[in-house]
């Protein structure tokens, strides 16, 4: 839809900026995992590598190129970058690995950073949901989607936001790494359902009201892709969430008499 | 004992709800293509209600199965009451879907381009029957447990 997307060199720096942090994260994680004195589980290394690969696929290469003028491709990369990759990366427990491999002093600094006010607020289930789902509503229901393809720096910011909000969202509901404050299963379940509902409603909204410049047919396919693709990832997240409840409420623990839902 | 009673019923109700939602999605949307993904006449409230129920049903299905596993693990599973819960949950959701969501909120119709009345009748009567049977079972199992 935007003819000047052909000017490939302009996009290269945007792609490069987005790809570099992921490559660095992959390098650091692998380094820490292999240097770790206590054996770091292989499945986590695999999950991390998969998560990074999916992120890279969405910000650099053919899919990223195509998503500039194909809304369906954009939606697929959104599913990867904003949902599936953050989920896989969170399962790889990077903070636990970081605490294990950092010196005591640096570990304290990291834990202080995690306990800082802004981060504490950001991982509140409600705040994380608003940043994630609210952000998507802004992207697709305002002119931002069109603007993103006009200005490279907006493109970069939007993609950084999609990924970070997706990651924050995942760790606000699934406690795989240490967190500053744990919210009850009941509260998290209620917010999670509302957040997923917001995602589903947005998918149908896009189906009926395409962002400016997106052809109807593309929006319909993309809306359904977002809806059903979102479902698949929702199910994965819900499964891990319920599994954590099941584990926490096993006989002989304090939660074992708590109400589950 | 009350805890066990409530959990068996709740797990069943959530599973029944999830079951109907899953059936609706696979059979009527995906296989038969009777339901529309989005009906141009859908109201905003219909869209919101559908979104919440769709999301809730996935959660209900998975959560109820983990609750089922928890009941089995603690040897407090009560099959008859669980079935009562399933019928109640399934009936209640289908009745809500067929009356409030389809008719009041105009979410979508069961089928398009046909006389809709027989479809609506079958849909809602099945729902009411399941709901009634479920409630009777729940009341009976409550009484049995006490007596």
Boltz contact constraints between the chains, C-beta under 6 A:
constraints:
  - contact:
      token1: [A, 193]
      token2: [B, 55]
      max_distance: 6.0
  - contact:
      token1: [A, 193]
      token2: [B, 56]
      max_distance: 6.0
  - contact:
      token1: [A, 193]
      token2: [B, 59]
      max_distance: 6.0
  - contact:
      token1: [A, 196]
      token2: [B, 55]
      max_distance: 6.0
  - contact:
      token1: [A, 197]
      token2: [B, 51]
      max_distance: 6.0
  - contact:
      token1: [A, 197]
      token2: [B, 52]
      max_distance: 6.0
  - contact:
      token1: [A, 197]
      token2: [B, 55]
      max_distance: 6.0
  - contact:
      token1: [A, 200]
      token2: [B, 51]
      max_distance: 6.0
  - contact:
      token1: [A, 200]
      token2: [B, 54]
      max_distance: 6.0
  - contact:
      token1: [A, 200]
      token2: [B, 55]
      max_distance: 6.0
  - contact:
      token1: [A, 201]
      token2: [B, 47]
      max_distance: 6.0
  - contact:
      token1: [A, 201]
      token2: [B, 51]
      max_distance: 6.0
  - contact:
      token1: [A, 204]
      token2: [B, 38]
      max_distance: 6.0
  - contact:
      token1: [A, 204]
      token2: [B, 47]
      max_distance: 6.0
  - contact:
      token1: [A, 207]
      token2: [B, 38]
      max_distance: 6.0
  - contact:
      token1: [A, 208]
      token2: [B, 38]
      max_distance: 6.0
  - contact:
      token1: [A, 234]
      token2: [B, 58]
      max_distance: 6.0
  - contact:
      token1: [A, 235]
      token2: [B, 58]
      max_distance: 6.0
  - contact:
      token1: [A, 238]
      token2: [B, 58]
      max_distance: 6.0
  - contact:
      token1: [A, 238]
      token2: [B, 59]
      max_distance: 6.0
  - contact:
      token1: [A, 238]
      token2: [B, 62]
      max_distance: 6.0
  - contact:
      token1: [A, 239]
      token2: [B, 62]
      max_distance: 6.0
  - contact:
      token1: [A, 242]
      token2: [B, 62]
      max_distance: 6.0
  - contact:
      token1: [A, 242]
      token2: [B, 63]
      max_distance: 6.0
  - contact:
      token1: [A, 242]
      token2: [B, 66]
      max_distance: 6.0
  - contact:
      token1: [A, 246]
      token2: [B, 66]
      max_distance: 6.0
  - contact:
      token1: [A, 260]
      token2: [B, 67]
      max_distance: 6.0
  - contact:
      token1: [A, 261]
      token2: [B, 63]
      max_distance: 6.0
